[in-house]
């Protein structure tokens, strides 16, 4: 009996030690899981998010309204702990108000920031460009290069973005055909660039809000502007991995509605970029809200690669509610998720994933 008793005691001790060891392993596994995953949103606030990977470092920015702030990090999913710096506070009245959708690009070894701003009257929004000649955009300073004149009548222009194709530099943006009287229509334009701060051709219209899903301009349960606005904005170029296509993702319908969604314009890389007939529009949105998981107003995106350049990611803003309690989009937050490609060179974005869903960090993240 005594031997049986000792056997039971020893067995219990071994079992307890194993349980304690297992608990520690589980904790280690939880830490490892946390280190290798991320959740959306990346920040609590941040409309019009934009990021670029350059020499192993991500540079990120979003709309701040009165200034331009840059974040930098080796882990784009850890923006909350990223270094950040205010790189521009405008002093001139012409571009001192409503700074929207900044983007930072490295062109010819120099850094350029494109943004839209006005003089206090939103109807006077124009595109501006800053330049920093340093290798590191956190060093030195950004200087005003000037306003980009998009047409002879100086029509409203926002959301400028650039891409290169066959040795030529192009800009796409959102603008008005004519000045607003009692309604506003935002269209997508393209032009060739003579240099990073000057157009080298006339603007060419390649999309206007004409499909039903592009023309939602009323939030039945929330805030609405005092006049009618039809929206095509936030164009973002994306070259297919096979080099066959230039895609331009753009945002359509009102950002103050839950119906804000992404469409896609596509042209072959061997086509004339300035010929409207070269561009085909997706008949349906390619990325939109998913009420089942509580994600609304998905749009104004950008794209980035994983650190090892093996994965593609879409970076976009969205809301957690159909109605924005603060009005015209102030509760938008930046979110990122991986996407794939079809065999014929078209992006497959899927559906927006729910808030706090565990996602694997981009490949090669350190």
C-alpha contacts under 8 A as a table, 3 or more apart, distances in Angstrom:
res1	aa1	res2	aa2	distance
1	X	4	X	5.07
1	X	5	X	6.20
2	X	5	X	5.01
2	X	6	X	6.26
3	X	6	X	5.12
3	X	7	X	6.15
4	X	7	X	5.07
4	X	8	X	6.35
5	X	8	X	5.22
5	X	9	X	6.36
6	X	9	X	5.14
6	X	10	X	6.13
7	X	10	X	5.27
7	X	11	X	6.07
8	X	11	X	5.07
8	X	12	X	6.16
9	X	12	X	5.13
9	X	13	X	6.26
10	X	13	X	5.10
10	X	14	X	6.22
11	X	14	X	5.16
11	X	15	X	6.09
12	X	15	X	4.96
12	X	16	X	6.12
13	X	16	X	5.10
13	X	17	X	6.16
14	X	17	X	5.16
14	X	18	X	6.10
15	X	18	X	5.10
15	X	19	X	6.16
16	X	19	X	5.01
16	X	20	X	6.21
17	X	20	X	5.16
17	X	21	X	6.09
18	X	21	X	5.01
18	X	22	X	5.98
19	X	22	X	4.96
19	X	23	X	6.15
20	X	23	X	5.07
20	X	24	X	6.46
21	X	24	X	5.27
21	X	25	X	6.32
22	X	25	X	5.01
22	X	26	X	6.17
23	X	26	X	5.09
23	X	27	X	6.32
24	X	27	X	4.99
24	X	28	X	6.18
25	X	28	X	5.01
25	X	29	X	6.06
26	X	29	X	4.92
26	X	30	X	6.15
27	X	30	X	4.99
27	X	31	X	6.30
28	X	31	X	5.10
28	X	32	X	6.12
29	X	32	X	4.97
29	X	33	X	5.96
30	X	33	X	4.98
30	X	34	X	6.12
31	X	34	X	5.04
31	X	35	X	6.17
32	X	35	X	5.06
32	X	36	X	6.25
33	X	36	X	5.21
33	X	37	X	6.04
34	X	37	X	5.34
34	X	38	X	7.11
35	X	38	X	7.95
36	X	360	X	6.07
36	X	361	X	5.69
37	X	358	X	6.12
37	X	359	X	5.21
37	X	360	X	4.35
37	X	361	X	4.94
38	X	77	X	6.30
38	X	78	X	7.91
38	X	358	X	5.79
38	X	359	X	5.28
38	X	360	X	6.36
38	X	361	X	6.05
39	X	42	X	6.99
39	X	77	X	7.98
39	X	355	X	6.96
39	X	356	X	4.77
39	X	357	X	5.53
39	X	358	X	5.26
39	X	359	X	6.04
40	X	43	X	7.87
40	X	334	X	7.62
40	X	335	X	5.27
40	X	336	X	6.94
40	X	354	X	7.68
40	X	355	X	5.33
40	X	356	X	5.48
40	X	357	X	6.95
41	X	44	X	6.47
41	X	333	X	6.03
41	X	334	X	5.59
41	X	335	X	4.80
41	X	336	X	7.74
41	X	355	X	6.49
41	X	356	X	7.37
42	X	77	X	6.16
42	X	78	X	6.97
42	X	79	X	6.24
42	X	80	X	7.05
42	X	333	X	7.43
42	X	334	X	5.69
42	X	335	X	5.67
42	X	336	X	7.57
43	X	46	X	6.68
43	X	79	X	6.83
43	X	80	X	6.27
43	X	333	X	6.18
43	X	334	X	6.13
44	X	333	X	5.64
44	X	334	X	7.74
45	X	330	X	7.58
45	X	331	X	6.12
45	X	332	X	5.78
45	X	333	X	4.38
45	X	334	X	6.90
46	X	49	X	6.34
46	X	62	X	5.73
46	X	63	X	6.58
46	X	64	X	7.84
46	X	317	X	7.19
46	X	331	X	7.92
46	X	332	X	5.96
46	X	333	X	4.69
46	X	334	X	5.48
47	X	62	X	5.90
47	X	63	X	5.66
47	X	101	X	7.87
47	X	300	X	7.84
47	X	317	X	5.74
47	X	329	X	7.72
47	X	330	X	7.42
47	X	332	X	5.26
47	X	333	X	5.93
47	X	334	X	6.59
48	X	62	X	5.34
48	X	63	X	5.92
48	X	100	X	7.80
48	X	101	X	5.34
48	X	102	X	7.98
48	X	300	X	5.27
48	X	301	X	6.60
48	X	316	X	7.01
48	X	317	X	6.30
48	X	334	X	7.72
49	X	60	X	7.36
49	X	61	X	6.02
49	X	62	X	4.50
49	X	63	X	7.30
49	X	101	X	7.40
49	X	300	X	7.32
49	X	301	X	6.50
49	X	302	X	6.88
49	X	315	X	6.69
49	X	316	X	6.14
49	X	317	X	6.62
49	X	334	X	5.95
50	X	60	X	5.66
50	X	61	X	5.46
50	X	62	X	6.13
50	X	101	X	7.92
50	X	102	X	7.48
50	X	103	X	6.07
50	X	301	X	7.08
50	X	302	X	5.36
50	X	303	X	7.60
50	X	315	X	7.05
51	X	58	X	6.51
51	X	59	X	5.49
51	X	60	X	4.26
51	X	61	X	6.53
51	X	103	X	7.66
51	X	104	X	7.75
51	X	302	X	6.88
51	X	303	X	7.12
51	X	304	X	6.46
51	X	315	X	7.82
52	X	58	X	5.50
52	X	59	X	5.40
52	X	60	X	6.65
52	X	104	X	7.43
52	X	105	X	7.54
52	X	303	X	7.80
52	X	304	X	5.96
53	X	56	X	6.30
53	X	57	X	5.54
53	X	58	X	4.41
53	X	59	X	6.54
53	X	304	X	6.62
53	X	305	X	6.88
53	X	307	X	7.47
54	X	57	X	5.31
54	X	58	X	6.27
54	X	59	X	7.65
56	X	74	X	6.52
56	X	307	X	6.29
57	X	72	X	6.65
57	X	73	X	5.77
57	X	74	X	4.95
58	X	71	X	7.93
58	X	72	X	5.46
58	X	73	X	5.34
58	X	74	X	5.89
58	X	75	X	7.26
58	X	76	X	6.26
59	X	70	X	6.55
59	X	71	X	5.61
59	X	72	X	4.63
59	X	73	X	6.90
59	X	104	X	7.71
60	X	70	X	5.72
60	X	71	X	4.97
60	X	72	X	6.32
61	X	68	X	7.51
61	X	69	X	6.07
61	X	70	X	5.11
61	X	71	X	6.28
61	X	102	X	6.61
61	X	103	X	6.88
61	X	104	X	7.87
62	X	68	X	7.85
62	X	69	X	7.53
62	X	100	X	7.98
62	X	101	X	6.08
62	X	102	X	6.20
62	X	103	X	7.96
63	X	68	X	7.41
63	X	99	X	6.69
63	X	100	X	5.14
63	X	101	X	5.16
63	X	102	X	6.44
64	X	67	X	5.81
64	X	68	X	6.35
64	X	69	X	7.39
64	X	99	X	6.83
64	X	100	X	7.33
65	X	68	X	7.98
65	X	97	X	6.84
65	X	98	X	4.68
65	X	99	X	4.47
65	X	100	X	6.18
66	X	89	X	6.89
66	X	90	X	7.76
66	X	96	X	6.85
66	X	97	X	6.09
66	X	98	X	6.26
66	X	99	X	5.81
67	X	86	X	7.12
67	X	87	X	7.86
67	X	88	X	5.67
67	X	89	X	4.71
67	X	90	X	6.92
67	X	99	X	6.74
68	X	86	X	5.86
68	X	87	X	5.88
68	X	88	X	5.08
68	X	89	X	6.66
68	X	99	X	7.75
68	X	102	X	7.13
69	X	84	X	6.80
69	X	85	X	5.54
69	X	86	X	4.22
69	X	87	X	5.74
69	X	88	X	7.15
70	X	84	X	5.42
70	X	85	X	5.36
70	X	86	X	6.31
70	X	87	X	6.78
71	X	79	X	7.39
71	X	82	X	6.10
71	X	83	X	5.58
71	X	84	X	4.13
71	X	85	X	6.53
72	X	82	X	5.88
72	X	83	X	5.54
72	X	84	X	6.31
73	X	76	X	6.20
73	X	78	X	7.69
73	X	79	X	7.24
73	X	82	X	5.35
73	X	83	X	6.73
74	X	307	X	7.98
74	X	365	X	7.16
74	X	366	X	7.00
75	X	78	X	5.50
75	X	79	X	7.45
75	X	365	X	6.00
75	X	366	X	6.88
76	X	79	X	5.91
77	X	336	X	7.84
77	X	361	X	7.08
78	X	81	X	5.81
78	X	82	X	6.51
79	X	82	X	4.80
85	X	138	X	7.26
86	X	89	X	7.63
87	X	138	X	7.72
87	X	141	X	7.02
87	X	142	X	6.66
88	X	142	X	6.89
89	X	96	X	7.91
90	X	93	X	7.98
90	X	95	X	6.55
90	X	96	X	5.21
91	X	95	X	7.83
91	X	96	X	6.24
92	X	95	X	6.00
92	X	96	X	5.91
93	X	96	X	5.04
93	X	97	X	7.63
93	X	118	X	7.93
93	X	119	X	5.37
94	X	97	X	7.88
94	X	117	X	7.65
94	X	118	X	5.70
94	X	119	X	4.36
95	X	99	X	7.49
95	X	116	X	7.77
95	X	117	X	4.79
95	X	118	X	4.82
95	X	119	X	5.59
95	X	126	X	7.94
95	X	128	X	7.90
96	X	99	X	7.30
96	X	117	X	6.65
96	X	118	X	6.46
96	X	119	X	6.09
96	X	120	X	7.61
97	X	117	X	5.75
97	X	118	X	5.27
97	X	119	X	5.75
97	X	120	X	5.48
98	X	116	X	7.72
98	X	117	X	5.30
98	X	118	X	6.23
98	X	120	X	7.47
98	X	122	X	7.70
99	X	102	X	7.62
99	X	115	X	6.56
99	X	116	X	5.57
99	X	117	X	4.51
99	X	118	X	7.47
100	X	115	X	5.93
100	X	116	X	5.18
100	X	117	X	6.34
100	X	158	X	7.58
100	X	159	X	7.44
101	X	115	X	5.77
101	X	116	X	6.81
101	X	158	X	7.93
101	X	159	X	5.89
102	X	113	X	6.47
102	X	114	X	5.47
102	X	115	X	4.36
102	X	116	X	7.32
102	X	159	X	7.70
103	X	113	X	5.40
103	X	114	X	5.28
103	X	115	X	6.62
103	X	161	X	7.23
104	X	111	X	6.82
104	X	112	X	5.60
104	X	113	X	4.37
104	X	114	X	6.57
105	X	111	X	5.72
105	X	112	X	5.23
105	X	113	X	6.38
106	X	109	X	6.00
106	X	110	X	5.49
106	X	111	X	4.58
106	X	112	X	6.29
107	X	110	X	5.41
107	X	111	X	6.35
107	X	112	X	7.23
107	X	196	X	7.59
109	X	133	X	7.52
109	X	135	X	6.88
110	X	131	X	7.10
110	X	132	X	6.08
110	X	133	X	4.80
110	X	134	X	6.62
110	X	135	X	6.91
111	X	131	X	5.67
111	X	132	X	5.03
111	X	133	X	6.27
111	X	134	X	7.42
111	X	135	X	7.83
111	X	137	X	6.53
112	X	129	X	6.52
112	X	130	X	5.40
112	X	131	X	4.65
112	X	132	X	6.47
112	X	196	X	7.75
113	X	129	X	5.53
113	X	130	X	5.04
113	X	131	X	6.65
114	X	127	X	7.02
114	X	128	X	5.79
114	X	129	X	4.58
114	X	130	X	6.61
114	X	160	X	6.41
114	X	161	X	7.46
115	X	127	X	5.79
115	X	128	X	5.51
115	X	129	X	6.55
115	X	158	X	7.27
115	X	159	X	6.72
115	X	160	X	6.90
116	X	125	X	6.23
116	X	126	X	5.40
116	X	127	X	4.48
116	X	128	X	6.01
116	X	157	X	7.27
116	X	158	X	5.05
116	X	159	X	6.51
116	X	160	X	7.77
117	X	125	X	5.16
117	X	126	X	5.76
117	X	127	X	6.72
117	X	128	X	7.46
117	X	158	X	7.88
118	X	121	X	6.17
118	X	122	X	5.94
118	X	123	X	7.76
118	X	124	X	5.35
118	X	125	X	4.38
118	X	126	X	6.35
119	X	122	X	7.55
119	X	124	X	6.72
119	X	125	X	7.63
120	X	124	X	7.98
121	X	124	X	5.65
121	X	125	X	7.56
122	X	125	X	5.51
123	X	156	X	6.32
123	X	179	X	7.81
123	X	180	X	7.54
124	X	155	X	7.83
124	X	156	X	5.92
125	X	156	X	5.23
125	X	157	X	5.92
125	X	158	X	6.72
126	X	147	X	7.16
126	X	148	X	7.53
126	X	149	X	7.99
126	X	154	X	7.87
126	X	155	X	7.84
126	X	156	X	5.83
126	X	157	X	4.91
126	X	158	X	6.19
127	X	147	X	5.77
127	X	148	X	5.47
127	X	149	X	7.59
127	X	157	X	6.02
127	X	158	X	5.86
127	X	159	X	7.69
127	X	160	X	6.95
128	X	144	X	7.86
128	X	145	X	7.68
128	X	146	X	5.81
128	X	147	X	4.34
128	X	148	X	5.75
129	X	144	X	6.38
129	X	145	X	5.60
129	X	146	X	5.80
129	X	147	X	6.43
129	X	148	X	7.20
129	X	197	X	6.32
130	X	142	X	5.74
130	X	143	X	5.30
130	X	144	X	4.56
130	X	145	X	5.13
130	X	146	X	7.24
131	X	142	X	5.17
131	X	143	X	5.30
131	X	144	X	6.51
131	X	145	X	6.09
132	X	137	X	6.52
132	X	140	X	7.08
132	X	141	X	5.90
132	X	142	X	4.62
132	X	143	X	6.50
133	X	140	X	7.92
134	X	137	X	6.15
134	X	139	X	6.41
134	X	140	X	6.30
135	X	139	X	7.88
136	X	139	X	5.45
137	X	140	X	7.22
137	X	141	X	7.67
138	X	141	X	7.77
145	X	197	X	6.85
146	X	197	X	7.00
147	X	197	X	7.60
148	X	197	X	6.03
148	X	198	X	5.86
148	X	199	X	7.17
149	X	152	X	7.46
149	X	154	X	6.44
149	X	198	X	7.32
149	X	199	X	7.29
150	X	154	X	6.47
150	X	155	X	7.39
150	X	157	X	7.35
150	X	199	X	6.99
150	X	202	X	7.81
150	X	203	X	6.66
151	X	154	X	5.35
151	X	155	X	6.64
151	X	202	X	7.08
151	X	203	X	6.79
152	X	155	X	7.97
155	X	175	X	6.86
155	X	176	X	5.90
155	X	177	X	7.11
155	X	178	X	6.42
155	X	179	X	6.20
156	X	175	X	5.42
156	X	176	X	5.54
156	X	179	X	7.15
157	X	173	X	6.93
157	X	174	X	5.73
157	X	175	X	4.31
157	X	176	X	6.85
158	X	173	X	6.09
158	X	174	X	5.32
158	X	175	X	6.35
158	X	233	X	7.86
158	X	234	X	8.00
159	X	172	X	7.98
159	X	173	X	5.16
159	X	174	X	5.88
159	X	233	X	6.84
159	X	234	X	5.24
159	X	235	X	7.00
160	X	171	X	6.47
160	X	172	X	5.73
160	X	173	X	4.38
160	X	174	X	7.21
160	X	234	X	7.69
160	X	235	X	7.59
161	X	171	X	5.52
161	X	172	X	5.44
161	X	173	X	6.36
161	X	235	X	6.90
161	X	236	X	6.43
161	X	237	X	7.51
162	X	169	X	7.01
162	X	170	X	5.55
162	X	171	X	4.40
162	X	172	X	6.35
162	X	237	X	7.32
163	X	169	X	5.91
163	X	170	X	5.44
163	X	171	X	6.54
163	X	237	X	6.38
164	X	167	X	6.39
164	X	168	X	5.50
164	X	169	X	4.51
164	X	170	X	6.14
165	X	168	X	5.36
165	X	169	X	6.57
165	X	170	X	7.75
165	X	269	X	6.85
166	X	269	X	7.69
168	X	192	X	7.21
168	X	193	X	7.65
169	X	192	X	5.95
169	X	193	X	5.42
169	X	194	X	7.76
169	X	195	X	7.79
170	X	190	X	6.92
170	X	191	X	5.71
170	X	192	X	4.36
170	X	193	X	5.34
171	X	190	X	5.66
171	X	191	X	5.58
171	X	192	X	6.36
171	X	193	X	6.66
172	X	188	X	6.90
172	X	189	X	5.50
172	X	190	X	4.40
172	X	191	X	6.73
172	X	235	X	6.35
172	X	236	X	7.81
173	X	188	X	5.68
173	X	189	X	5.45
173	X	190	X	6.67
173	X	233	X	7.09
173	X	234	X	6.91
173	X	235	X	6.06
174	X	186	X	6.01
174	X	187	X	5.36
174	X	188	X	4.67
174	X	189	X	6.18
174	X	232	X	6.67
174	X	233	X	4.91
174	X	234	X	6.68
174	X	235	X	7.21
175	X	186	X	5.29
175	X	187	X	5.35
175	X	188	X	6.44
175	X	189	X	6.91
175	X	233	X	7.99
176	X	179	X	6.44
176	X	180	X	7.74
176	X	184	X	7.54
176	X	185	X	6.12
176	X	186	X	5.21
176	X	187	X	6.14
177	X	185	X	7.63
177	X	186	X	7.74
177	X	187	X	7.32
180	X	183	X	5.83
180	X	184	X	5.27
180	X	185	X	7.84
181	X	184	X	7.53
182	X	227	X	6.60
182	X	228	X	7.46
183	X	227	X	5.98
183	X	228	X	4.94
183	X	229	X	5.95
184	X	227	X	7.80
184	X	228	X	6.23
184	X	229	X	4.63
184	X	230	X	6.20
185	X	208	X	7.73
185	X	209	X	7.46
185	X	229	X	5.88
185	X	230	X	4.79
185	X	231	X	6.16
185	X	232	X	7.94
186	X	208	X	6.83
186	X	209	X	7.39
186	X	229	X	7.77
186	X	230	X	6.18
186	X	231	X	4.96
186	X	232	X	5.24
186	X	233	X	6.66
187	X	205	X	6.97
187	X	206	X	7.75
187	X	207	X	5.73
187	X	208	X	4.48
187	X	209	X	6.86
187	X	231	X	7.10
187	X	232	X	5.19
187	X	233	X	6.87
188	X	205	X	5.96
188	X	206	X	5.77
188	X	207	X	5.02
188	X	208	X	6.34
188	X	232	X	6.18
188	X	233	X	6.52
188	X	235	X	7.13
189	X	203	X	6.10
189	X	204	X	5.30
189	X	205	X	4.47
189	X	206	X	5.69
189	X	207	X	7.20
190	X	203	X	5.66
190	X	204	X	5.26
190	X	205	X	6.59
190	X	206	X	7.05
190	X	273	X	7.93
190	X	274	X	6.87
191	X	199	X	6.52
191	X	200	X	7.12
191	X	201	X	5.65
191	X	202	X	6.20
191	X	203	X	4.89
191	X	204	X	6.26
191	X	274	X	6.76
192	X	199	X	6.05
192	X	200	X	5.27
192	X	201	X	5.42
192	X	202	X	7.98
192	X	274	X	7.76
193	X	196	X	6.49
193	X	197	X	7.65
193	X	198	X	5.90
193	X	199	X	4.33
193	X	200	X	4.54
193	X	201	X	6.97
194	X	197	X	7.84
194	X	198	X	5.61
194	X	199	X	5.43
194	X	200	X	4.17
194	X	201	X	7.84
195	X	198	X	5.39
195	X	199	X	7.12
195	X	200	X	7.57
199	X	202	X	7.56
204	X	274	X	6.26
204	X	275	X	7.60
204	X	276	X	7.06
205	X	208	X	7.70
205	X	276	X	6.75
206	X	276	X	5.21
206	X	279	X	6.76
207	X	232	X	7.43
207	X	265	X	8.00
207	X	281	X	7.78
208	X	231	X	7.86
208	X	232	X	6.20
209	X	214	X	5.29
209	X	215	X	6.12
209	X	230	X	6.21
209	X	231	X	6.00
209	X	232	X	5.80
209	X	252	X	7.17
209	X	253	X	7.97
210	X	214	X	6.53
210	X	215	X	6.93
211	X	214	X	5.31
211	X	215	X	6.68
211	X	283	X	7.66
212	X	215	X	5.46
212	X	216	X	7.37
213	X	216	X	6.38
213	X	252	X	7.68
213	X	253	X	7.03
213	X	259	X	7.81
213	X	284	X	7.23
213	X	285	X	7.30
214	X	230	X	7.50
214	X	231	X	6.82
214	X	232	X	7.36
214	X	252	X	4.84
214	X	253	X	4.75
215	X	230	X	5.56
215	X	231	X	6.82
215	X	252	X	7.25
215	X	253	X	5.06
215	X	254	X	7.71
216	X	230	X	7.49
216	X	253	X	4.78
216	X	254	X	6.18
216	X	257	X	7.50
216	X	259	X	6.59
216	X	260	X	7.91
217	X	224	X	7.86
217	X	228	X	6.95
217	X	229	X	6.28
217	X	230	X	6.46
217	X	253	X	5.90
217	X	254	X	4.98
217	X	257	X	6.94
218	X	224	X	6.12
218	X	254	X	7.39
218	X	256	X	7.97
218	X	257	X	6.47
219	X	222	X	5.30
219	X	223	X	6.48
219	X	224	X	6.27
219	X	256	X	6.83
219	X	257	X	4.90
219	X	258	X	7.38
219	X	323	X	7.54
221	X	322	X	7.95
221	X	323	X	6.38
222	X	323	X	5.23
222	X	324	X	6.91
222	X	325	X	7.83
222	X	327	X	7.66
223	X	256	X	7.01
223	X	323	X	7.60
223	X	324	X	7.49
223	X	327	X	5.47
223	X	328	X	6.94
224	X	256	X	6.91
224	X	327	X	7.96
224	X	328	X	7.74
225	X	228	X	7.12
225	X	229	X	7.88
229	X	254	X	7.35
230	X	252	X	8.00
230	X	253	X	6.36
230	X	254	X	7.08
231	X	251	X	7.52
231	X	252	X	5.12
231	X	253	X	5.03
231	X	254	X	6.14
232	X	250	X	6.61
232	X	251	X	5.68
232	X	252	X	4.67
232	X	253	X	7.05
233	X	250	X	5.78
233	X	251	X	5.15
233	X	252	X	6.45
233	X	300	X	7.66
234	X	249	X	7.89
234	X	250	X	5.27
234	X	251	X	5.64
234	X	300	X	5.28
234	X	301	X	7.26
235	X	248	X	5.90
235	X	249	X	5.56
235	X	250	X	4.26
235	X	251	X	7.00
235	X	300	X	7.85
236	X	248	X	5.16
236	X	249	X	5.10
236	X	250	X	6.24
236	X	301	X	7.09
236	X	302	X	6.03
236	X	303	X	7.83
237	X	246	X	6.68
237	X	247	X	5.65
237	X	248	X	4.35
237	X	249	X	6.48
238	X	246	X	5.80
238	X	247	X	4.98
238	X	248	X	6.03
238	X	249	X	7.54
238	X	303	X	7.50
239	X	243	X	6.27
239	X	244	X	7.69
239	X	245	X	5.80
239	X	246	X	4.57
239	X	247	X	6.00
240	X	243	X	5.22
240	X	244	X	6.19
240	X	245	X	5.39
240	X	246	X	6.49
240	X	247	X	7.36
240	X	345	X	5.52
240	X	346	X	6.85
240	X	347	X	7.73
241	X	244	X	7.75
241	X	345	X	7.01
242	X	245	X	7.85
242	X	345	X	6.74
243	X	246	X	7.84
243	X	269	X	7.09
244	X	268	X	5.81
244	X	269	X	5.64
244	X	270	X	7.83
244	X	345	X	7.14
245	X	266	X	6.61
245	X	267	X	5.67
245	X	268	X	4.44
245	X	269	X	5.12
245	X	345	X	7.08
246	X	266	X	5.85
246	X	267	X	5.40
246	X	268	X	6.14
246	X	269	X	5.88
247	X	264	X	6.55
247	X	265	X	5.58
247	X	266	X	4.46
247	X	267	X	6.50
248	X	264	X	5.65
248	X	265	X	4.96
248	X	266	X	6.34
249	X	262	X	6.27
249	X	263	X	5.66
249	X	264	X	4.53
249	X	265	X	6.35
249	X	301	X	7.90
250	X	262	X	5.40
250	X	263	X	5.35
250	X	264	X	6.26
250	X	265	X	7.79
250	X	299	X	7.89
250	X	300	X	7.06
250	X	301	X	7.90
251	X	260	X	6.67
251	X	261	X	5.51
251	X	262	X	4.60
251	X	263	X	6.26
251	X	299	X	5.56
251	X	300	X	5.67
251	X	301	X	7.98
252	X	255	X	7.99
252	X	260	X	5.72
252	X	261	X	5.57
252	X	262	X	6.23
252	X	263	X	6.94
253	X	257	X	7.51
253	X	259	X	6.32
253	X	260	X	4.99
253	X	261	X	6.91
254	X	257	X	5.38
254	X	259	X	7.12
254	X	260	X	5.66
255	X	258	X	7.35
255	X	259	X	7.65
255	X	260	X	5.21
255	X	297	X	6.36
255	X	299	X	7.97
255	X	328	X	7.27
255	X	329	X	6.57
256	X	260	X	7.68
256	X	297	X	7.63
256	X	323	X	7.89
256	X	324	X	7.13
256	X	327	X	7.25
256	X	328	X	5.10
256	X	329	X	5.63
257	X	260	X	6.10
257	X	297	X	6.39
257	X	322	X	7.09
257	X	323	X	7.33
258	X	289	X	6.78
258	X	296	X	4.91
258	X	297	X	4.31
258	X	298	X	7.79
258	X	322	X	5.25
258	X	323	X	7.43
259	X	288	X	7.18
259	X	289	X	6.67
259	X	296	X	7.26
259	X	297	X	5.66
259	X	298	X	7.86
260	X	288	X	7.05
260	X	289	X	7.59
260	X	296	X	7.79
260	X	297	X	4.54
260	X	298	X	5.82
260	X	299	X	6.10
261	X	285	X	6.26
261	X	286	X	7.71
261	X	287	X	5.91
261	X	288	X	4.61
261	X	289	X	7.00
261	X	297	X	6.52
261	X	298	X	5.44
261	X	299	X	5.27
262	X	285	X	5.44
262	X	286	X	5.67
262	X	287	X	5.12
262	X	288	X	6.41
262	X	298	X	7.43
262	X	299	X	5.79
262	X	300	X	7.75
263	X	281	X	7.44
263	X	282	X	6.15
263	X	284	X	6.96
263	X	285	X	4.73
263	X	286	X	5.48
263	X	287	X	7.27
264	X	281	X	5.81
264	X	282	X	5.32
264	X	285	X	7.51
264	X	286	X	6.80
265	X	279	X	6.01
265	X	280	X	5.40
265	X	281	X	4.57
265	X	282	X	6.47
266	X	278	X	7.89
266	X	279	X	5.23
266	X	280	X	5.13
266	X	281	X	6.58
267	X	271	X	6.71
267	X	273	X	7.31
267	X	278	X	5.43
267	X	279	X	4.76
267	X	280	X	6.57
268	X	271	X	5.26
268	X	278	X	7.30
269	X	273	X	7.96
271	X	278	X	6.19
272	X	275	X	5.48
272	X	278	X	6.43
273	X	276	X	7.63
273	X	278	X	6.60
273	X	279	X	7.95
274	X	278	X	7.83
275	X	278	X	5.49
275	X	279	X	7.69
276	X	279	X	5.74
277	X	280	X	7.54
282	X	285	X	6.87
282	X	286	X	7.53
285	X	288	X	6.51
286	X	348	X	7.82
286	X	349	X	6.93
286	X	350	X	7.94
287	X	298	X	7.25
287	X	299	X	7.87
287	X	349	X	6.32
287	X	350	X	6.81
287	X	351	X	6.44
287	X	352	X	7.55
288	X	296	X	7.72
288	X	297	X	7.25
288	X	298	X	5.60
288	X	299	X	7.61
288	X	351	X	7.08
288	X	352	X	7.36
289	X	295	X	5.67
289	X	296	X	4.57
289	X	297	X	5.83
289	X	298	X	5.64
289	X	351	X	7.78
289	X	352	X	6.95
290	X	293	X	5.85
290	X	294	X	6.36
290	X	295	X	5.37
290	X	296	X	6.42
290	X	351	X	7.05
290	X	352	X	6.65
291	X	294	X	4.74
291	X	295	X	5.85
291	X	296	X	6.67
292	X	295	X	7.85
293	X	353	X	7.24
293	X	354	X	5.22
293	X	355	X	7.96
294	X	320	X	5.60
294	X	321	X	6.70
294	X	354	X	6.67
294	X	355	X	7.89
295	X	298	X	7.37
295	X	318	X	6.44
295	X	319	X	5.90
295	X	320	X	5.18
295	X	321	X	7.00
295	X	352	X	6.88
295	X	353	X	7.68
295	X	354	X	6.54
295	X	355	X	7.71
296	X	318	X	5.68
296	X	319	X	5.11
296	X	320	X	6.12
296	X	321	X	6.26
296	X	322	X	5.94
297	X	317	X	7.65
297	X	318	X	5.11
297	X	319	X	6.01
297	X	322	X	7.70
298	X	316	X	6.67
298	X	317	X	5.81
298	X	318	X	4.56
298	X	319	X	7.45
298	X	352	X	7.72
299	X	316	X	5.59
299	X	317	X	5.72
299	X	318	X	6.71
300	X	316	X	5.81
300	X	317	X	6.41
301	X	314	X	6.70
301	X	315	X	5.28
301	X	316	X	4.04
301	X	317	X	6.76
302	X	314	X	6.02
302	X	315	X	5.16
302	X	316	X	6.46
303	X	312	X	7.28
303	X	313	X	5.69
303	X	314	X	4.73
303	X	315	X	5.78
304	X	312	X	6.17
304	X	313	X	5.35
304	X	314	X	6.65
304	X	315	X	7.46
305	X	308	X	7.78
305	X	309	X	5.36
305	X	310	X	7.16
305	X	311	X	5.69
305	X	312	X	4.80
305	X	313	X	6.00
306	X	309	X	5.00
306	X	310	X	6.21
306	X	311	X	5.18
306	X	312	X	6.43
306	X	313	X	7.33
306	X	362	X	4.99
306	X	363	X	5.57
306	X	364	X	6.70
306	X	365	X	7.39
307	X	310	X	7.89
307	X	362	X	6.98
307	X	363	X	6.42
307	X	364	X	5.12
307	X	365	X	5.90
308	X	311	X	7.77
308	X	363	X	6.21
308	X	364	X	5.03
308	X	365	X	7.87
309	X	312	X	7.75
310	X	363	X	7.05
311	X	338	X	7.03
311	X	339	X	7.82
311	X	362	X	7.06
311	X	363	X	6.85
312	X	338	X	5.76
312	X	339	X	5.82
312	X	340	X	6.91
313	X	336	X	6.53
313	X	337	X	5.47
313	X	338	X	4.26
313	X	339	X	5.68
314	X	336	X	5.60
314	X	337	X	5.69
314	X	338	X	6.31
314	X	339	X	6.80
314	X	349	X	7.70
315	X	334	X	6.84
315	X	335	X	5.66
315	X	336	X	4.38
315	X	337	X	6.86
316	X	334	X	5.59
316	X	335	X	5.40
316	X	336	X	6.39
317	X	332	X	5.70
317	X	333	X	5.09
317	X	334	X	4.42
317	X	335	X	5.86
318	X	332	X	5.18
318	X	333	X	5.67
318	X	334	X	6.82
318	X	335	X	7.33
319	X	322	X	7.42
319	X	324	X	7.63
319	X	331	X	6.29
319	X	332	X	5.00
319	X	333	X	6.47
320	X	355	X	8.00
321	X	324	X	6.46
324	X	327	X	5.45
324	X	328	X	6.95
324	X	329	X	6.14
324	X	330	X	7.38
324	X	331	X	6.51
325	X	331	X	7.76
326	X	329	X	7.03
326	X	330	X	5.94
326	X	331	X	6.90
327	X	330	X	6.78
329	X	332	X	5.74
337	X	352	X	7.97
337	X	353	X	7.82
337	X	359	X	7.87
338	X	349	X	7.79
338	X	362	X	7.89
339	X	347	X	7.13
339	X	348	X	5.95
339	X	349	X	5.02
339	X	350	X	7.18
340	X	347	X	6.00
340	X	348	X	5.25
340	X	349	X	6.77
341	X	344	X	7.98
341	X	345	X	6.06
341	X	346	X	5.55
341	X	347	X	4.53
341	X	348	X	5.40
342	X	345	X	5.42
342	X	346	X	5.26
342	X	347	X	6.29
342	X	348	X	6.57
343	X	346	X	7.50
353	X	357	X	6.90
354	X	357	X	5.68
361	X	365	X	6.64
362	X	365	X	5.81
